[in-house]
Amino acid sequence: MRSYPNNSPQAAARIVALALLADGSLSKAELDVLDRLGANEQLGIQSEELQIIVHTVCEDLLLAAHLRRADSCEVDPRTLSQLMAEIDDPELRLKVLRLCVAVVEADGHVAEGESIVLVEAVEQWGLHLEMLRTQPSLRGVERV
């Protein structure tokens, strides 16, 4: 996987892209929720750059042979941990997690790959209590 500077818009967008791709497909509902929430503005990038990052994540996964099944997108645990480590700003972590949850919930189904991405973010970023505190607001997903 490519590396980005810590806490950069690109590093944050890549985590959101992983959540977007973790079920093995891009759904219109997931893309619509990102658009509705102004994800690119929240992350500090242009819409076109977010699309490019999603595309590069796909390329990186294919090159690393992590895309193994049609219904999931698997990133090995070490790589996923390294990608999460690129985000160490507490506010950015929460913003990224909220966007990821919104993407995962958009189609009404949480796939195994999506669950893996969310659990890694919560575990590595220490957001267990925050997830419990903010869960109701995640359903309405206000802009951060």
ROSE-4610 file (N, C-alpha, C; in Angstrom, 1 decimal, always signed):
// ROSE-4610
residu = [M/M/M/R/R/R/S/S/S/Y/Y/Y/P/P/P/N/N/N/N/N/N/S/S/S/P/P/P/Q/Q/Q/A/A/A/A/A/A/A/A/A/R/R/R/I/I/I/V/V/V/A/A/A/L/L/L/A/A/A/L/L/L/L/L/L/A/A/A/D/D/D/G/G/G/S/S/S/L/L/L/S/S/S/K/K/K/A/A/A/E/E/E/L/L/L/D/D/D/V/V/V/L/L/L/D/D/D/R/R/R/L/L/L/G/G/G/A/A/A/N/N/N/E/E/E/Q/Q/Q/L/L/L/G/G/G/I/I/I/Q/Q/Q/S/S/S/E/E/E/E/E/E/L/L/L/Q/Q/Q/I/I/I/I/I/I/V/V/V/H/H/H/T/T/T/V/V/V/C/C/C/E/E/E/D/D/D/L/L/L/L/L/L/L/L/L/A/A/A/A/A/A/H/H/H/L/L/L/R/R/R/R/R/R/A/A/A/D/D/D/S/S/S/C/C/C/E/E/E/V/V/V/D/D/D/P/P/P/R/R/R/T/T/T/L/L/L/S/S/S/Q/Q/Q/L/L/L/M/M/M/A/A/A/E/E/E/I/I/I/D/D/D/D/D/D/P/P/P/E/E/E/L/L/L/R/R/R/L/L/L/K/K/K/V/V/V/L/L/L/R/R/R/L/L/L/C/C/C/V/V/V/A/A/A/V/V/V/V/V/V/E/E/E/A/A/A/D/D/D/G/G/G/H/H/H/V/V/V/A/A/A/E/E/E/G/G/G/E/E/E/S/S/S/I/I/I/V/V/V/L/L/L/V/V/V/E/E/E/A/A/A/V/V/V/E/E/E/Q/Q/Q/W/W/W/G/G/G/L/L/L/H/H/H/L/L/L/E/E/E/M/M/M/L/L/L/R/R/R/T/T/T/Q/Q/Q/P/P/P/S/S/S/L/L/L/R/R/R/G/G/G/V/V/V/E/E/E/R/R/R/V/V/V]
num = [1/1/1/2/2/2/3/3/3/4/4/4/5/5/5/6/6/6/7/7/7/8/8/8/9/9/9/10/10/10/11/11/11/12/12/12/13/13/13/14/14/14/15/15/15/16/16/16/17/17/17/18/18/18/19/19/19/20/20/20/21/21/21/22/22/22/23/23/23/24/24/24/25/25/25/26/26/26/27/27/27/28/28/28/29/29/29/30/30/30/31/31/31/32/32/32/33/33/33/34/34/34/35/35/35/36/36/36/37/37/37/38/38/38/39/39/39/40/40/40/41/41/41/42/42/42/43/43/43/44/44/44/45/45/45/46/46/46/47/47/47/48/48/48/49/49/49/50/50/50/51/51/51/52/52/52/53/53/53/54/54/54/55/55/55/56/56/56/57/57/57/58/58/58/59/59/59/60/60/60/61/61/61/62/62/62/63/63/63/64/64/64/65/65/65/66/66/66/67/67/67/68/68/68/69/69/69/70/70/70/71/71/71/72/72/72/73/73/73/74/74/74/75/75/75/76/76/76/77/77/77/78/78/78/79/79/79/80/80/80/81/81/81/82/82/82/83/83/83/84/84/84/85/85/85/86/86/86/87/87/87/88/88/88/89/89/89/90/90/90/91/91/91/92/92/92/93/93/93/94/94/94/95/95/95/96/96/96/97/97/97/98/98/98/99/99/99/100/100/100/101/101/101/102/102/102/103/103/103/104/104/104/105/105/105/106/106/106/107/107/107/108/108/108/109/109/109/110/110/110/111/111/111/112/112/112/113/113/113/114/114/114/115/115/115/116/116/116/117/117/117/118/118/118/119/119/119/120/120/120/121/121/121/122/122/122/123/123/123/124/124/124/125/125/125/126/126/126/127/127/127/128/128/128/129/129/129/130/130/130/131/131/131/132/132/132/133/133/133/134/134/134/135/135/135/136/136/136/137/137/137/138/138/138/139/139/139/140/140/140/141/141/141/142/142/142/143/143/143/144/144/144]
x = [+0.8/+0.0/+0.9/+0.4/+1.1/+1.0/+2.0/+1.9/+1.7/+1.0/+0.6/+1.1/+1.4/+1.8/+0.7/+1.1/+0.1/-0.9/-2.1/-3.2/-3.5/-2.9/-3.2/-4.6/-5.2/-6.5/-6.5/-5.4/-5.3/-5.3/-4.6/-4.6/-6.0/-6.7/-8.0/-9.0/-8.9/-9.8/-9.5/-8.3/-8.0/-8.8/-8.9/-9.6/-11.1/-11.6/-13.0/-13.2/-12.2/-12.3/-12.2/-11.5/-11.4/-12.8/-13.5/-14.8/-15.8/-15.6/-16.4/-16.3/-15.0/-14.7/-14.7/-14.9/-14.7/-15.7/-16.9/-17.8/-17.7/-16.6/-16.3/-17.0/-17.8/-18.5/-18.7/-19.0/-19.4/-20.9/-21.6/-23.1/-23.4/-24.5/-25.0/-25.3/-25.9/-26.3/-25.1/-24.0/-22.7/-22.2/-22.1/-21.6/-22.5/-23.8/-24.8/-24.6/-24.4/-24.2/-22.9/-21.9/-20.6/-20.9/-21.6/-22.0/-22.8/-23.9/-24.8/-24.1/-23.1/-22.4/-21.2/-21.0/-19.9/-18.5/-18.4/-17.2/-15.9/-15.9/-14.6/-14.3/-15.3/-15.1/-14.6/-15.3/-14.9/-13.5/-13.0/-11.7/-10.7/-11.1/-10.2/-9.7/-10.4/-10.0/-11.1/-10.7/-11.7/-12.4/-13.6/-14.4/-13.6/-13.0/-12.2/-11.1/-10.4/-9.3/-9.8/-11.0/-11.6/-11.8/-12.3/-12.5/-11.2/-10.2/-8.8/-8.3/-8.5/-8.1/-8.8/-10.1/-10.8/-10.3/-10.0/-9.4/-8.0/-7.2/-5.8/-5.9/-6.9/-7.0/-7.4/-8.3/-8.6/-7.4/-6.6/-5.4/-4.4/-4.2/-3.3/-3.7/-5.0/-5.6/-5.4/-5.6/-5.5/-4.0/-3.1/-1.7/-1.2/-1.7/-1.3/-2.0/-2.9/-3.7/-4.5/-5.0/-5.9/-7.4/-7.7/-9.1/-9.2/-9.7/-9.7/-11.1/-12.2/-13.5/-14.3/-15.3/-16.2/-17.0/-17.2/-18.1/-17.3/-16.0/-15.3/-14.0/-13.5/-12.2/-11.3/-10.4/-9.6/-8.2/-7.9/-6.6/-6.0/-4.8/-4.2/-4.1/-4.1/-4.2/-3.0/-1.9/-0.7/-0.8/-1.2/-1.4/-2.5/-3.6/-4.7/-4.3/-3.5/-3.0/-2.1/-1.2/-0.3/-1.1/-2.2/-3.0/-3.7/-4.2/-4.9/-3.9/-2.7/-1.7/-1.3/-1.7/-1.4/-2.3/-3.4/-4.3/-4.1/-3.5/-3.3/-3.9/-4.6/-5.3/-6.6/-6.9/-8.2/-9.5/-9.5/-10.7/-10.8/-9.7/-9.7/-10.1/-9.7/-10.1/-11.6/-12.2/-13.6/-14.4/-13.9/-14.5/-14.5/-13.3/-13.2/-14.0/-14.1/-14.9/-16.4/-16.8/-18.2/-18.6/-17.6/-17.9/-17.9/-17.0/-16.9/-18.2/-18.7/-20.0/-21.1/-21.2/-22.2/-22.2/-21.0/-20.8/-21.3/-20.8/-21.1/-22.6/-23.3/-24.7/-25.6/-25.0/-25.8/-26.7/-26.2/-26.9/-27.7/-27.7/-28.5/-27.9/-26.7/-26.1/-24.6/-24.1/-22.7/-22.0/-21.2/-20.5/-19.3/-18.7/-17.6/-16.4/-16.1/-15.0/-15.2/-16.4/-16.8/-16.6/-17.0/-16.9/-15.4/-14.6/-13.2/-12.6/-12.9/-12.4/-12.8/-14.1/-14.7/-14.1/-14.0/-13.4/-12.0/-11.2/-9.8/-9.7/-10.5/-10.5/-10.8/-11.9/-12.3/-11.2/-10.7/-9.7/-8.4/-7.8/-6.6/-6.6/-7.7/-7.9/-8.5/-8.8/-9.3/-10.7/-11.6/-12.8/-14.0/-13.7/-14.8/-15.9/-15.5/-16.5/-17.2/-16.4/-17.0/-18.0/-17.8/-18.8/-20.1/-20.0/-21.2/-21.9/-21.2/-21.7/-22.4/-21.8/-22.2/-23.1/-23.3/-24.1/-25.4/-26.3/-27.5/-27.3/-26.3/-26.0/-25.5/-24.9/-24.4/-25.5/-26.7/-27.8/-28.3/-28.3/-28.7/-27.5/-26.3/-25.1/-25.1/-24.8/-24.7/-23.3/-23.1/-21.8/-20.9/-19.7/-18.7/-18.0]
y = [-1.2/+0.0/+1.2/+2.3/+3.5/+4.1/+5.0/+5.6/+7.1/+7.6/+9.0/+9.6/+10.9/+11.5/+11.3/+11.2/+11.0/+12.2/+11.8/+12.8/+13.6/+13.1/+13.8/+13.5/+14.4/+14.1/+12.8/+12.5/+11.3/+10.0/+10.1/+8.9/+8.7/+9.8/+9.7/+9.1/+9.7/+9.2/+7.8/+7.3/+5.9/+5.0/+5.3/+4.5/+4.5/+5.6/+5.7/+4.8/+4.9/+4.0/+2.6/+2.2/+0.8/+0.3/+1.2/+0.9/+0.8/+1.6/+1.6/+0.3/-0.2/-1.3/-2.6/-2.6/-3.8/-4.9/-4.6/-5.6/-6.1/-5.7/-6.2/-5.4/-4.4/-3.6/-2.2/-1.4/+0.0/+0.1/+0.4/+0.6/+2.0/+2.3/+3.7/+4.3/+3.5/+4.0/+4.5/+3.7/+4.1/+5.4/+5.5/+6.7/+7.9/+7.7/+8.7/+9.3/+8.4/+8.9/+9.7/+9.3/+10.1/+11.5/+11.5/+12.8/+13.6/+13.0/+13.8/+14.4/+13.6/+14.1/+15.1/+15.3/+16.1/+15.6/+14.3/+13.6/+14.2/+14.6/+15.2/+16.5/+17.3/+18.6/+18.3/+17.3/+16.9/+16.5/+15.8/+15.3/+16.3/+17.3/+18.4/+18.1/+17.3/+17.0/+17.3/+17.4/+17.6/+16.3/+16.4/+15.2/+14.2/+14.8/+14.0/+13.3/+13.9/+13.3/+12.1/+12.2/+11.1/+9.9/+10.2/+9.2/+8.5/+9.3/+8.8/+7.9/+8.3/+7.5/+6.2/+6.2/+4.9/+4.0/+4.6/+3.8/+3.3/+4.1/+3.6/+2.5/+2.6/+1.6/+0.3/+0.3/-0.8/-1.4/-0.6/-1.0/-1.7/-1.0/-1.5/-2.9/-3.0/-4.3/-5.4/-5.1/-6.1/-6.4/-5.5/-5.7/-6.6/-6.3/-7.1/-8.4/-8.7/-9.9/-10.1/-8.9/-9.0/-9.2/-8.9/-9.1/-10.6/-11.4/-12.8/-13.4/-12.8/-13.3/-12.1/-12.5/-11.5/-10.7/-11.3/-10.6/-10.0/-9.9/-9.2/-8.7/-7.7/-7.1/-7.3/-8.1/-8.5/-7.8/-7.1/-6.5/-7.2/-7.7/-8.4/-7.5/-8.2/-7.4/-6.4/-6.8/-6.0/-4.7/-4.9/-3.7/-2.8/-3.4/-2.6/-1.8/-2.4/-1.7/-0.6/-0.8/+0.3/+1.5/+1.1/+2.2/+3.0/+2.3/+3.0/+3.9/+3.4/+4.2/+5.5/+5.7/+7.0/+8.1/+7.7/+8.7/+8.6/+9.7/+9.8/+11.0/+11.9/+13.0/+12.6/+12.8/+12.3/+12.8/+14.1/+14.6/+14.0/+13.8/+13.2/+11.7/+11.1/+9.7/+9.5/+10.4/+10.4/+10.7/+11.7/+12.1/+10.9/+10.3/+9.2/+8.0/+7.7/+6.6/+6.9/+8.1/+8.4/+8.2/+8.7/+8.5/+7.0/+6.2/+4.8/+4.1/+4.5/+3.9/+4.2/+5.5/+5.9/+5.1/+4.9/+4.1/+2.7/+2.1/+0.7/+0.5/+1.4/+1.3/+1.7/+2.3/+2.9/+1.9/+0.6/-0.3/-1.3/-1.0/-1.8/-3.2/-3.4/-4.7/-4.5/-5.1/-5.0/-6.3/-6.2/-7.4/-7.7/-8.9/-9.2/-8.3/-8.0/-7.1/-5.7/-5.2/-3.9/-3.9/-5.0/-5.2/-5.2/-5.8/-5.9/-4.5/-3.7/-2.3/-1.5/-1.6/-0.8/-1.2/-2.5/-3.0/-2.6/-2.7/-2.3/-0.8/+0.0/+1.5/+1.7/+1.1/+1.3/+0.8/-0.4/-1.0/-0.2/+0.1/+0.7/+2.2/+2.8/+4.2/+4.4/+3.4/+3.5/+4.2/+4.0/+4.7/+3.8/+2.9/+2.0/+2.8/+3.7/+4.4/+5.5/+6.1/+7.1/+6.4/+5.2/+4.5/+4.4/+4.0/+3.9/+5.2/+6.2/+7.6/+8.2/+7.9/+8.6/+7.7/+6.5/+5.6/+6.2/+6.8/+7.4/+8.4/+9.3/+10.3/+9.8/+8.6/+8.0/+7.6/+7.2/+6.9/+8.1/+9.3/+10.5/+11.1/+10.7/+11.2/+12.7/+13.4/+14.8/+15.1/+16.2/+16.6/+17.0/+16.6/+16.9/+18.2]
z = [+0.0/+0.0/+0.0/-0.6/-0.6/+0.8/+1.1/+2.4/+2.2/+3.2/+3.2/+4.5/+4.6/+5.8/+6.9/+8.1/+9.2/+9.2/+9.5/+9.6/+8.3/+7.2/+6.0/+5.5/+4.7/+4.1/+3.4/+2.7/+1.9/+2.8/+3.9/+4.9/+5.4/+5.8/+6.3/+5.3/+4.1/+3.0/+2.7/+2.8/+2.5/+3.5/+4.7/+5.7/+5.3/+4.9/+4.5/+3.3/+2.3/+1.1/+1.5/+2.5/+2.9/+3.4/+4.2/+4.6/+3.4/+2.5/+1.3/+0.5/+0.4/-0.4/+0.3/+1.6/+2.5/+2.2/+1.6/+1.3/-0.1/-0.8/-2.2/-3.3/-3.0/-4.0/-3.6/-4.6/-4.3/-4.5/-3.5/-3.7/-3.9/-4.6/-4.8/-3.4/-2.5/-1.2/-0.4/-0.5/+0.2/-0.4/-1.7/-2.4/-2.1/-2.1/-1.8/-0.4/+0.6/+2.0/+2.1/+1.4/+1.4/+0.8/-0.3/-1.0/-0.1/+0.5/+1.4/+2.6/+3.1/+4.3/+4.0/+2.7/+2.3/+2.8/+2.6/+3.1/+2.6/+1.3/+0.8/+1.5/+1.8/+2.5/+3.9/+4.6/+5.9/+6.0/+5.0/+5.0/+4.4/+3.8/+3.3/+1.9/+1.1/-0.2/-1.2/-2.5/-3.6/-3.8/-4.4/-4.7/-5.6/-6.6/-7.6/-6.9/-5.9/-5.2/-4.4/-3.8/-3.0/-4.0/-5.2/-6.2/-6.6/-6.7/-7.0/-5.9/-4.7/-3.5/-3.5/-3.7/-3.8/-4.8/-6.0/-7.1/-6.7/-6.1/-5.7/-4.7/-3.8/-2.8/-3.5/-4.4/-5.2/-5.9/-6.5/-7.2/-6.2/-5.1/-4.1/-3.5/-3.3/-2.8/-3.9/-5.1/-6.2/-6.3/-6.3/-6.4/-5.3/-4.1/-2.9/-2.8/-3.7/-3.7/-2.4/-1.9/-0.7/-1.1/-2.4/-2.8/-3.2/-2.3/-2.5/-2.9/-2.4/-2.7/-3.3/-4.1/-4.7/-3.6/-2.5/-1.5/-0.3/-0.4/+0.7/+0.2/+0.9/+0.6/+1.9/+1.8/+2.9/+2.9/+4.0/+4.2/+5.3/+5.2/+6.3/+7.5/+8.7/+9.9/+10.1/+9.7/+9.9/+9.0/+7.8/+6.9/+7.4/+7.8/+8.3/+9.6/+10.4/+11.6/+11.2/+10.2/+9.8/+9.2/+8.4/+7.8/+8.9/+9.9/+11.0/+11.8/+11.9/+12.7/+12.0/+10.7/+10.1/+10.5/+11.3/+11.9/+13.4/+13.9/+15.4/+16.0/+15.2/+15.8/+16.2/+17.5/+18.1/+17.4/+17.0/+16.3/+14.9/+14.2/+12.9/+13.0/+14.0/+14.2/+14.3/+15.1/+15.4/+14.1/+13.3/+12.1/+11.1/+11.0/+10.0/+10.5/+11.7/+12.2/+11.9/+12.1/+11.9/+10.4/+9.5/+8.1/+7.7/+8.3/+8.0/+8.5/+9.7/+10.2/+9.2/+8.8/+7.9/+6.6/+6.1/+4.8/+5.0/+6.1/+6.4/+6.6/+7.3/+7.5/+6.4/+5.3/+4.2/+3.5/+3.3/+2.6/+3.5/+4.8/+5.7/+6.1/+5.7/+5.9/+6.3/+7.3/+7.7/+7.3/+6.3/+5.8/+6.8/+6.7/+7.5/+7.3/+6.1/+5.8/+6.4/+6.3/+6.9/+8.4/+9.0/+10.5/+10.9/+10.1/+10.4/+10.4/+9.4/+9.4/+10.6/+10.9/+12.0/+13.3/+13.5/+14.8/+14.9/+13.9/+14.0/+14.3/+13.7/+14.0/+15.5/+16.0/+17.4/+18.3/+18.0/+18.9/+18.9/+17.7/+17.7/+18.1/+17.8/+18.2/+19.6/+20.2/+21.6/+21.7/+20.7/+20.7/+21.2/+22.1/+22.6/+23.2/+24.2/+24.9/+24.0/+23.1/+22.2/+21.3/+20.9/+20.0/+20.8/+22.1/+22.9/+23.1/+23.3/+23.6/+22.3/+21.2/+20.0/+19.1/+19.5/+18.6/+18.1/+19.0/+18.4/+17.4/+17.6/+16.6/+15.3/+15.3/+14.1/+13.2/+13.7/+12.9/+12.1/+12.7/+12.0/+11.2/+11.6/+11.0/+10.7/+11.7/+11.5/+11.0/+10.3/+9.8/+11.0/+10.9/+12.0/+11.6]
